[in-house]
Amino acid sequence: MAVINRIADFAPEMTEWRRHLHRMPELGFNCHNTAAFVVEKLQEFGVDEIHKGIATSGVVAIIKGQGRGPVIGLRADMDALPIKEATGADYASEVEGAMHACGHDGHTTMLLGAAKYLAETRNFAGKVALIFQPAEEDGGGAGVMVKEGIMDRFKIERVFALHNAPNVPVGQFVTTPGPIMAAVDTFTINVQGKGGHAAQPHNCVDPVVAACGIVTAIQTIISRNHHALNDLVVSVTQIHTGSAENIIPDSAYINGTVRSFDPEDQDMVERRLNEIVRGQAIAYGVEADLVYFRDYPPTVNDAAQTAFAAGVARQVVGDANVDDTIDREMGAEDFAYMLQARPGSYLFLGQGDGPVCHHPAFDFNDEIAPIGASYFARLVETGQPRK
């Protein structure tokens, strides 16, 4: 693997940074301590500009190259997840009920590694904008940063991001042009009946039976309303109701997620959910309200920028370790908002066998941090060569 020698030299430092960040996970937009650590390191590296407080705790840093040229954006997410850690690592989370279960500590570290190298060498034209983003997991921090004007403010022309990939071989990059990750919508259904004694159901209006009927009917959206060859997921993930075996409750709560690539599919699912909820409410004699929320859009890679990014990845890990023809997946990613604003590409970097992201035993593989940092650095040097 052609990891940049200078980055390989400070790989032990990167491990220290990453494990420090792992101990101090922060959620959502409240990544203030993480941002402070990032700013401290960026100041040590001697970057030219640091802009704080974007999307509450986001940071954008500018490094100027040699000579005039465009601005390329590199993004890393900083937030963690509300999960109790089960890694047993000596650097495990010190924050109860929160952990870096998706590797954002590693993503931040990789971008810091690239920042240190680029600030030292400046072997590129134009500028690089280093985007450290909060609230990827919940809140759409990328979209907030875009709404707050980072693309225009810093004159970013194209933008790139990287995510670790468990159970993909160490150092293997995978991506695809066009849609790579799905849009994510959420729905909640509140069912209101009339509670009472379980021995006297005739005196009640049972929301439990109604909720079961609604969930069963929802399963027909995929099986009977959607073309079988198109990608679409509708999953009910929560049903909450009741408190005891001898009480029919007053209400029930249903929650779920929709993953899609086509706005027409989103429209169809929302329409059918409304029809099902209304119809089942009438059938069971309850009241039922649906709230349908369209969240992150599909993550769509620009074809030309994906070809460029895959070519850069090949410089770092070799032809055999880059696959730019993978199938799209039904997960979601708020980097989609940045790709709506500017052309760019999203790649995955394999970190080997182990627990998947969002698992309490997940841990970022420090071995891949110099690879990711080298990739980020080569994007800049290759895409904006000195004249």
C-alpha positions as a Markdown table, in Angstrom:
| # | Residue | x | y | z |
|---|---|---|---|---|
| 1 | Met | 0.0 | 0.0 | 0.0 |
| 2 | Ala | 1.4 | 3.4 | -0.9 |
| 3 | Val | 0.6 | 5.2 | 2.3 |
| 4 | Ile | 2.3 | 8.6 | 2.3 |
| 5 | Asn | 5.6 | 8.1 | 4.2 |
| 6 | Arg | 5.1 | 11.3 | 6.2 |
| 7 | Ile | 1.7 | 10.2 | 7.3 |
| 8 | Ala | 3.0 | 6.8 | 8.2 |
| 9 | Asp | 5.6 | 8.5 | 10.4 |
| 10 | Phe | 2.9 | 10.1 | 12.6 |
| 11 | Ala | 0.5 | 7.2 | 12.6 |
| 12 | Pro | 1.1 | 6.5 | 16.3 |
| 13 | Glu | 0.0 | 10.1 | 17.0 |
| 14 | Met | -3.2 | 9.5 | 15.0 |
| 15 | Thr | -3.9 | 6.4 | 17.1 |
| 16 | Glu | -3.6 | 8.6 | 20.2 |
| 17 | Trp | -5.9 | 11.2 | 18.8 |
| 18 | Arg | -8.5 | 8.6 | 17.8 |
| 19 | Arg | -8.5 | 6.9 | 21.2 |
| 20 | His | -8.7 | 10.2 | 23.0 |
| 21 | Leu | -11.8 | 11.0 | 20.9 |
| 22 | His | -13.2 | 7.6 | 21.6 |
| 23 | Arg | -13.1 | 8.2 | 25.3 |
| 24 | Met | -15.2 | 11.4 | 25.0 |
| 25 | Pro | -18.1 | 10.7 | 22.6 |
| 26 | Glu | -20.7 | 13.5 | 22.1 |
| 27 | Leu | -24.1 | 13.3 | 20.5 |
| 28 | Gly | -25.9 | 15.3 | 17.8 |
| 29 | Phe | -25.0 | 19.0 | 17.5 |
| 30 | Asn | -23.3 | 19.1 | 20.9 |
| 31 | Cys | -19.8 | 18.1 | 19.7 |
| 32 | His | -18.2 | 21.0 | 21.5 |
| 33 | Asn | -15.4 | 19.1 | 23.3 |
| 34 | Thr | -14.6 | 17.2 | 20.1 |
| 35 | Ala | -14.6 | 20.5 | 18.1 |
| 36 | Ala | -12.2 | 22.0 | 20.7 |
| 37 | Phe | -9.8 | 19.1 | 20.3 |
| 38 | Val | -10.0 | 19.4 | 16.5 |
| 39 | Val | -9.3 | 23.2 | 16.7 |
| 40 | Glu | -6.4 | 22.6 | 19.1 |
| 41 | Lys | -4.8 | 20.2 | 16.7 |
| 42 | Leu | -5.5 | 22.4 | 13.6 |
| 43 | Gln | -3.8 | 25.3 | 15.4 |
| 44 | Glu | -0.8 | 23.1 | 16.1 |
| 45 | Phe | -0.6 | 22.2 | 12.5 |
| 46 | Gly | -0.6 | 25.8 | 11.4 |
| 47 | Val | -3.7 | 25.9 | 9.1 |
| 48 | Asp | -4.5 | 29.3 | 7.7 |
| 49 | Glu | -8.1 | 29.8 | 8.9 |
| 50 | Ile | -10.3 | 28.2 | 11.5 |
| 51 | His | -14.1 | 28.9 | 11.5 |
| 52 | Lys | -16.0 | 27.6 | 14.5 |
| 53 | Gly | -19.6 | 27.3 | 15.6 |
| 54 | Ile | -21.1 | 26.3 | 12.2 |
| 55 | Ala | -24.2 | 24.2 | 12.8 |
| 56 | Thr | -23.6 | 24.8 | 16.5 |
| 57 | Ser | -20.3 | 22.9 | 16.9 |
| 58 | Gly | -19.0 | 22.3 | 13.4 |
| 59 | Val | -15.6 | 23.5 | 12.2 |
| 60 | Val | -14.3 | 24.5 | 8.8 |
| 61 | Ala | -10.5 | 25.0 | 8.4 |
| 62 | Ile | -8.8 | 26.4 | 5.4 |
| 63 | Ile | -5.3 | 25.4 | 4.2 |
| 64 | Lys | -3.8 | 27.5 | 1.3 |
| 65 | Gly | -1.7 | 25.8 | -1.3 |
| 66 | Gln | 0.8 | 27.3 | -3.6 |
| 67 | Gly | -0.6 | 29.5 | -6.4 |
| 68 | Arg | -4.2 | 30.2 | -7.4 |
| 69 | Gly | -6.7 | 27.4 | -7.9 |
| 70 | Pro | -10.1 | 26.0 | -6.8 |
| 71 | Val | -11.2 | 24.9 | -3.4 |
| 72 | Ile | -11.8 | 21.2 | -2.6 |
| 73 | Gly | -13.9 | 20.2 | 0.4 |
| 74 | Leu | -13.1 | 17.2 | 2.6 |
| 75 | Arg | -15.6 | 16.2 | 5.2 |
| 76 | Ala | -15.5 | 14.1 | 8.4 |
| 77 | Asp | -18.3 | 13.6 | 10.9 |
| 78 | Met | -17.7 | 13.9 | 14.6 |
| 79 | Asp | -20.8 | 12.7 | 16.5 |
| 80 | Ala | -21.3 | 9.5 | 18.4 |
| 81 | Leu | -24.3 | 7.3 | 19.2 |
| 82 | Pro | -26.5 | 6.8 | 22.3 |
| 83 | Ile | -25.2 | 3.2 | 22.9 |
| 84 | Lys | -23.6 | 1.7 | 26.0 |
| 85 | Glu | -20.2 | 0.5 | 25.0 |
| 86 | Ala | -19.2 | -3.2 | 25.2 |
| 87 | Thr | -15.8 | -3.2 | 23.6 |
| 88 | Gly | -13.8 | -3.7 | 26.8 |
| 89 | Ala | -11.1 | -1.5 | 25.4 |
| 90 | Asp | -8.9 | 0.4 | 27.8 |
| 91 | Tyr | -9.8 | 3.6 | 26.0 |
| 92 | Ala | -13.6 | 2.8 | 26.1 |
| 93 | Ser | -16.1 | 5.6 | 26.4 |
| 94 | Glu | -16.1 | 7.6 | 29.6 |
| 95 | Val | -19.6 | 9.0 | 28.9 |
| 96 | Glu | -22.4 | 6.8 | 30.2 |
| 97 | Gly | -24.8 | 5.7 | 27.5 |
| 98 | Ala | -22.8 | 7.1 | 24.6 |
| 99 | Met | -20.0 | 5.6 | 22.4 |
| 100 | His | -18.4 | 6.0 | 19.0 |
| 101 | Ala | -20.2 | 3.0 | 17.6 |
| 102 | Cys | -19.9 | 4.1 | 13.9 |
| 103 | Gly | -16.2 | 5.2 | 13.7 |
| 104 | His | -16.7 | 8.9 | 13.5 |
| 105 | Asp | -13.7 | 9.2 | 15.9 |
| 106 | Gly | -11.7 | 7.5 | 13.1 |
| 107 | His | -13.1 | 9.7 | 10.4 |
| 108 | Thr | -12.2 | 12.8 | 12.3 |
| 109 | Thr | -8.7 | 11.4 | 12.9 |
| 110 | Met | -8.1 | 10.6 | 9.3 |
| 111 | Leu | -9.0 | 14.2 | 8.3 |
| 112 | Leu | -6.8 | 15.6 | 11.0 |
| 113 | Gly | -4.0 | 13.4 | 9.7 |
| 114 | Ala | -4.5 | 14.8 | 6.2 |
| 115 | Ala | -4.6 | 18.3 | 7.6 |
| 116 | Lys | -1.3 | 17.9 | 9.4 |
| 117 | Tyr | 0.4 | 16.6 | 6.2 |
| 118 | Leu | -1.2 | 19.2 | 3.9 |
| 119 | Ala | -0.3 | 22.1 | 6.2 |
| 120 | Glu | 3.3 | 20.9 | 6.3 |
| 121 | Thr | 3.8 | 20.3 | 2.5 |
| 122 | Arg | 1.3 | 22.5 | 0.7 |
| 123 | Asn | 2.1 | 20.7 | -2.5 |
| 124 | Phe | -1.1 | 21.8 | -4.2 |
| 125 | Ala | -2.7 | 24.8 | -5.8 |
| 126 | Gly | -5.7 | 26.7 | -4.5 |
| 127 | Lys | -7.2 | 25.7 | -1.1 |
| 128 | Val | -8.6 | 22.8 | 0.8 |
| 129 | Ala | -11.6 | 23.2 | 3.1 |
| 130 | Leu | -11.6 | 20.7 | 6.0 |
| 131 | Ile | -15.2 | 20.2 | 7.2 |
| 132 | Phe | -15.7 | 18.7 | 10.6 |
| 133 | Gln | -19.4 | 18.1 | 11.0 |
| 134 | Pro | -21.7 | 17.4 | 13.9 |
| 135 | Ala | -25.0 | 15.5 | 13.9 |
| 136 | Glu | -24.6 | 13.0 | 11.1 |
| 137 | Glu | -26.4 | 10.3 | 13.1 |
| 138 | Asp | -29.4 | 12.4 | 14.1 |
| 139 | Gly | -30.2 | 16.0 | 13.0 |
| 140 | Gly | -28.7 | 16.2 | 9.5 |
| 141 | Gly | -25.7 | 18.4 | 10.4 |
| 142 | Ala | -24.5 | 18.3 | 6.8 |
| 143 | Gly | -27.7 | 19.9 | 5.7 |
| 144 | Val | -27.5 | 22.5 | 8.4 |
| 145 | Met | -23.9 | 23.4 | 7.4 |
| 146 | Val | -25.0 | 23.7 | 3.8 |
| 147 | Lys | -28.0 | 25.9 | 4.7 |
| 148 | Glu | -25.6 | 28.1 | 6.7 |
| 149 | Gly | -23.7 | 28.7 | 3.5 |
| 150 | Ile | -20.4 | 26.8 | 3.8 |
| 151 | Met | -20.2 | 26.0 | 0.1 |
| 152 | Asp | -20.6 | 29.6 | -1.1 |
| 153 | Arg | -18.8 | 31.1 | 1.9 |
| 154 | Phe | -15.6 | 29.1 | 1.3 |
| 155 | Lys | -16.1 | 28.7 | -2.5 |
| 156 | Ile | -16.0 | 24.9 | -2.3 |
| 157 | Glu | -16.3 | 23.5 | -5.9 |
| 158 | Arg | -16.4 | 19.8 | -5.1 |
| 159 | Val | -16.6 | 17.7 | -1.9 |
| 160 | Phe | -15.6 | 14.2 | -0.7 |
| 161 | Ala | -16.1 | 12.0 | 2.3 |
| 162 | Leu | -15.0 | 8.6 | 3.6 |
| 163 | His | -16.6 | 6.0 | 5.9 |
| 164 | Asn | -15.1 | 2.9 | 7.5 |
| 165 | Ala | -16.5 | -0.4 | 6.3 |
| 166 | Pro | -16.6 | -3.4 | 8.7 |
| 167 | Asn | -16.2 | -6.8 | 7.1 |
| 168 | Val | -14.6 | -5.4 | 4.0 |
| 169 | Pro | -10.9 | -6.3 | 3.7 |
| 170 | Val | -8.5 | -3.9 | 5.4 |
| 171 | Gly | -7.4 | -1.1 | 3.0 |
| 172 | Gln | -10.0 | -1.9 | 0.3 |
| 173 | Phe | -11.9 | 1.1 | -1.1 |
| 174 | Val | -15.5 | 0.5 | -2.4 |
| 175 | Thr | -17.9 | 2.9 | -4.0 |
| 176 | Thr | -20.2 | 3.4 | -7.1 |
| 177 | Pro | -21.2 | 6.2 | -9.3 |
| 178 | Gly | -24.8 | 7.5 | -8.9 |
| 179 | Pro | -27.0 | 6.5 | -5.9 |
| 180 | Ile | -24.9 | 4.7 | -3.3 |
| 181 | Met | -27.2 | 5.1 | -0.2 |
| 182 | Ala | -30.9 | 5.5 | 0.2 |
| 183 | Ala | -33.2 | 8.2 | 1.3 |
| 184 | Val | -34.6 | 7.7 | 4.8 |
| 185 | Asp | -38.1 | 8.6 | 5.9 |
| 186 | Thr | -39.7 | 7.9 | 9.3 |
| 187 | Phe | -43.3 | 7.4 | 10.3 |
| 188 | Thr | -45.2 | 7.2 | 13.6 |
| 189 | Ile | -48.7 | 6.1 | 14.2 |
| 190 | Asn | -50.6 | 6.8 | 17.4 |
| 191 | Val | -53.7 | 4.6 | 17.9 |
| 192 | Gln | -56.3 | 5.8 | 20.4 |
| 193 | Gly | -58.9 | 3.4 | 21.7 |
| 194 | Lys | -60.7 | 2.9 | 25.0 |
| 195 | Gly | -59.1 | 1.0 | 27.8 |
| 196 | Gly | -60.5 | -1.2 | 30.5 |
| 197 | His | -60.5 | -4.6 | 32.1 |
| 198 | Ala | -59.1 | -7.4 | 29.9 |
| 199 | Ala | -61.9 | -9.6 | 31.1 |
| 200 | Gln | -64.4 | -7.2 | 29.6 |
| 201 | Pro | -63.3 | -6.4 | 26.1 |
| 202 | His | -66.8 | -5.7 | 25.1 |
| 203 | Asn | -66.6 | -2.5 | 27.1 |
| 204 | Cys | -63.4 | -1.4 | 25.5 |
| 205 | Val | -62.1 | -0.3 | 22.1 |
| 206 | Asp | -58.9 | -2.3 | 21.8 |
| 207 | Pro | -55.9 | -0.4 | 20.4 |
| 208 | Val | -53.7 | -3.5 | 20.5 |
| 209 | Val | -55.7 | -5.4 | 18.0 |
| 210 | Ala | -55.9 | -2.3 | 15.8 |
| 211 | Ala | -52.2 | -1.8 | 16.0 |
| 212 | Cys | -51.6 | -5.4 | 15.0 |
| 213 | Gly | -53.9 | -5.0 | 12.0 |
| 214 | Ile | -52.2 | -1.8 | 10.9 |
| 215 | Val | -48.7 | -3.4 | 11.1 |
| 216 | Thr | -50.0 | -6.5 | 9.2 |
| 217 | Ala | -51.5 | -4.3 | 6.5 |
| 218 | Ile | -48.3 | -2.2 | 6.1 |
| 219 | Gln | -46.6 | -5.4 | 4.9 |
| 220 | Thr | -48.7 | -5.3 | 1.7 |
| 221 | Ile | -47.1 | -2.0 | 0.6 |
| 222 | Ile | -43.9 | -3.8 | -0.6 |
| 223 | Ser | -45.6 | -7.0 | -1.6 |
| 224 | Arg | -48.6 | -5.6 | -3.5 |
| 225 | Asn | -48.0 | -2.0 | -4.3 |
| 226 | His | -44.4 | -1.9 | -5.4 |
| 227 | His | -42.4 | -3.2 | -8.4 |
| 228 | Ala | -40.5 | -6.2 | -7.2 |
| 229 | Leu | -37.3 | -5.2 | -9.1 |
| 230 | Asn | -36.9 | -1.7 | -7.5 |
| 231 | Asp | -35.2 | -1.1 | -4.2 |
| 232 | Leu | -37.6 | -0.2 | -1.4 |
| 233 | Val | -37.8 | -1.0 | 2.3 |
| 234 | Val | -40.7 | -0.4 | 4.7 |
| 235 | Ser | -39.9 | -1.6 | 8.2 |
| 236 | Val | -42.0 | -1.3 | 11.4 |
| 237 | Thr | -39.4 | -1.1 | 14.2 |
| 238 | Gln | -41.4 | -0.3 | 17.3 |
| 239 | Ile | -44.8 | -1.1 | 18.9 |
| 240 | His | -45.4 | 0.2 | 22.4 |
| 241 | Thr | -48.6 | -0.5 | 24.3 |
| 242 | Gly | -50.0 | -1.9 | 27.5 |
| 243 | Ser | -48.8 | -2.2 | 31.1 |
| 244 | Ala | -50.2 | -5.5 | 32.5 |
| 245 | Glu | -51.8 | -8.8 | 31.4 |
| 246 | Asn | -55.2 | -7.9 | 32.7 |
| 247 | Ile | -55.5 | -4.4 | 31.3 |
| 248 | Ile | -56.6 | -3.4 | 27.8 |
| 249 | Pro | -54.7 | -0.1 | 27.3 |
| 250 | Asp | -56.1 | 3.2 | 25.9 |
| 251 | Ser | -53.4 | 3.6 | 23.2 |
| 252 | Ala | -50.7 | 2.1 | 21.1 |
| 253 | Tyr | -47.7 | 3.6 | 19.4 |
| 254 | Ile | -46.1 | 2.4 | 16.1 |
| 255 | Asn | -42.9 | 3.6 | 14.6 |
| 256 | Gly | -40.9 | 2.6 | 11.5 |
| 257 | Thr | -38.6 | 3.6 | 8.7 |
| 258 | Val | -38.8 | 3.8 | 4.9 |
| 259 | Arg | -35.7 | 3.5 | 2.6 |
| 260 | Ser | -35.9 | 4.4 | -1.1 |
| 261 | Phe | -34.2 | 5.9 | -4.1 |
| 262 | Asp | -37.1 | 7.2 | -6.1 |
| 263 | Pro | -39.4 | 10.2 | -5.0 |
| 264 | Glu | -42.3 | 8.4 | -6.6 |
| 265 | Asp | -41.8 | 5.5 | -4.3 |
| 266 | Gln | -41.7 | 7.9 | -1.3 |
| 267 | Asp | -45.0 | 9.4 | -2.5 |
| 268 | Met | -46.6 | 5.9 | -2.9 |
| 269 | Val | -45.5 | 4.7 | 0.5 |
| 270 | Glu | -46.8 | 7.9 | 2.2 |
| 271 | Arg | -50.1 | 7.7 | 0.3 |
| 272 | Arg | -50.6 | 4.0 | 1.2 |
| 273 | Leu | -49.7 | 4.5 | 4.8 |
| 274 | Asn | -52.3 | 7.2 | 5.1 |
| 275 | Glu | -54.9 | 4.9 | 3.4 |
| 276 | Ile | -54.1 | 2.0 | 5.6 |
| 277 | Val | -54.2 | 3.9 | 8.8 |
| 278 | Arg | -57.5 | 5.5 | 7.9 |
| 279 | Gly | -59.0 | 2.3 | 6.8 |
| 280 | Gln | -57.8 | 0.2 | 9.7 |
| 281 | Ala | -59.0 | 2.8 | 12.2 |
| 282 | Ile | -62.5 | 2.6 | 10.7 |
| 283 | Ala | -62.4 | -1.2 | 10.7 |
| 284 | Tyr | -61.4 | -1.4 | 14.4 |
| 285 | Gly | -63.3 | 1.6 | 15.6 |
| 286 | Val | -60.3 | 3.5 | 16.9 |
| 287 | Glu | -58.8 | 6.8 | 16.1 |
| 288 | Ala | -55.3 | 6.7 | 14.5 |
| 289 | Asp | -53.0 | 9.5 | 13.4 |
| 290 | Leu | -50.0 | 9.1 | 11.0 |
| 291 | Val | -47.0 | 11.4 | 11.0 |
| 292 | Tyr | -44.7 | 10.9 | 8.0 |
| 293 | Phe | -41.4 | 12.7 | 7.9 |
| 294 | Arg | -39.0 | 12.8 | 5.0 |
| 295 | Asp | -35.5 | 12.9 | 6.3 |
| 296 | Tyr | -32.1 | 12.5 | 4.5 |
| 297 | Pro | -32.3 | 12.3 | 0.7 |
| 298 | Pro | -30.5 | 9.6 | -1.3 |
| 299 | Thr | -26.7 | 9.9 | -1.3 |
| 300 | Val | -25.9 | 10.3 | -5.0 |
| 301 | Asn | -22.3 | 10.2 | -6.2 |
| 302 | Asp | -21.3 | 12.3 | -9.2 |
| 303 | Ala | -20.0 | 10.0 | -11.9 |
| 304 | Ala | -17.0 | 12.0 | -12.9 |
| 305 | Gln | -15.9 | 12.8 | -9.4 |
| 306 | Thr | -16.3 | 9.1 | -8.4 |
| 307 | Ala | -14.1 | 8.1 | -11.2 |
| 308 | Phe | -11.5 | 10.7 | -10.0 |
| 309 | Ala | -11.8 | 9.5 | -6.4 |
| 310 | Ala | -11.5 | 5.9 | -7.3 |
| 311 | Gly | -8.4 | 6.7 | -9.3 |
| 312 | Val | -6.9 | 8.5 | -6.3 |
| 313 | Ala | -7.7 | 5.5 | -4.1 |
| 314 | Arg | -5.8 | 3.3 | -6.6 |
| 315 | Gln | -2.8 | 5.5 | -6.1 |
| 316 | Val | -2.9 | 4.7 | -2.4 |
| 317 | Val | -3.9 | 1.0 | -2.3 |
| 318 | Gly | -3.4 | -0.3 | -5.8 |
| 319 | Asp | -5.9 | -1.4 | -8.5 |
| 320 | Ala | -6.8 | -4.7 | -6.9 |
| 321 | Asn | -8.0 | -3.0 | -3.8 |
| 322 | Val | -10.5 | -0.6 | -5.3 |
| 323 | Asp | -14.0 | -1.6 | -6.5 |
| 324 | Asp | -16.0 | 1.2 | -7.9 |
| 325 | Thr | -18.9 | -0.9 | -9.1 |
| 326 | Ile | -20.5 | -2.1 | -5.8 |
| 327 | Asp | -24.3 | -2.3 | -5.4 |
| 328 | Arg | -26.0 | 0.6 | -3.7 |
| 329 | Glu | -27.3 | 0.0 | -0.2 |
| 330 | Met | -30.3 | 0.9 | 1.9 |
| 331 | Gly | -28.5 | 2.7 | 4.7 |
| 332 | Ala | -28.6 | 6.5 | 4.7 |
| 333 | Glu | -26.0 | 9.3 | 5.1 |
| 334 | Asp | -26.5 | 13.0 | 5.5 |
| 335 | Phe | -23.5 | 13.7 | 3.3 |
| 336 | Ala | -26.3 | 13.5 | 0.7 |
| 337 | Tyr | -27.0 | 17.2 | 1.4 |
| 338 | Met | -23.4 | 18.2 | 0.5 |
| 339 | Leu | -23.6 | 16.1 | -2.7 |
| 340 | Gln | -26.8 | 17.9 | -3.6 |
| 341 | Ala | -25.0 | 21.2 | -3.2 |
| 342 | Arg | -21.7 | 20.3 | -5.0 |
| 343 | Pro | -20.5 | 17.4 | -7.1 |
| 344 | Gly | -18.4 | 14.9 | -5.2 |
| 345 | Ser | -18.2 | 11.3 | -4.0 |
| 346 | Tyr | -18.6 | 9.1 | -1.0 |
| 347 | Leu | -16.3 | 6.1 | -0.5 |
| 348 | Phe | -16.1 | 3.3 | 2.0 |
| 349 | Leu | -12.7 | 2.0 | 3.4 |
| 350 | Gly | -12.5 | -1.5 | 4.6 |
| 351 | Gln | -11.4 | -2.1 | 8.2 |
| 352 | Gly | -11.6 | -5.9 | 8.3 |
| 353 | Asp | -13.7 | -8.4 | 10.2 |
| 354 | Gly | -15.5 | -7.4 | 13.3 |
| 355 | Pro | -18.8 | -6.1 | 14.7 |
| 356 | Val | -20.8 | -3.9 | 12.4 |
| 357 | Cys | -21.4 | -0.2 | 12.8 |
| 358 | His | -24.0 | 0.7 | 15.5 |
| 359 | His | -23.1 | -2.4 | 17.5 |
| 360 | Pro | -22.0 | -1.9 | 21.1 |
| 361 | Ala | -18.8 | -3.9 | 20.5 |
| 362 | Phe | -17.8 | -2.0 | 17.3 |
| 363 | Asp | -14.4 | -0.3 | 17.3 |
| 364 | Phe | -12.6 | 1.7 | 14.6 |
| 365 | Asn | -9.5 | -0.1 | 13.3 |
| 366 | Asp | -6.6 | 2.3 | 13.8 |
| 367 | Glu | -4.6 | 0.4 | 11.1 |
| 368 | Ile | -6.7 | 2.1 | 8.4 |
| 369 | Ala | -6.3 | 5.7 | 9.6 |
| 370 | Pro | -3.1 | 6.4 | 7.7 |
| 371 | Ile | -4.7 | 4.9 | 4.6 |
| 372 | Gly | -7.7 | 7.2 | 4.8 |
| 373 | Ala | -5.5 | 10.2 | 5.6 |
| 374 | Ser | -3.3 | 9.5 | 2.6 |
| 375 | Tyr | -6.4 | 9.2 | 0.4 |
| 376 | Phe | -7.7 | 12.6 | 1.6 |
| 377 | Ala | -4.3 | 14.2 | 1.0 |
| 378 | Arg | -3.9 | 12.7 | -2.5 |
| 379 | Leu | -7.3 | 13.9 | -3.5 |
| 380 | Val | -6.0 | 17.4 | -2.9 |
| 381 | Glu | -2.6 | 17.0 | -4.5 |
| 382 | Thr | -3.9 | 15.1 | -7.5 |
| 383 | Gly | -7.0 | 17.2 | -8.0 |
| 384 | Gln | -5.2 | 20.5 | -7.6 |
| 385 | Pro | -1.6 | 20.1 | -8.7 |
| 386 | Arg | 0.9 | 22.9 | -8.5 |
| 387 | Lys | 1.5 | 24.6 | -11.8 |
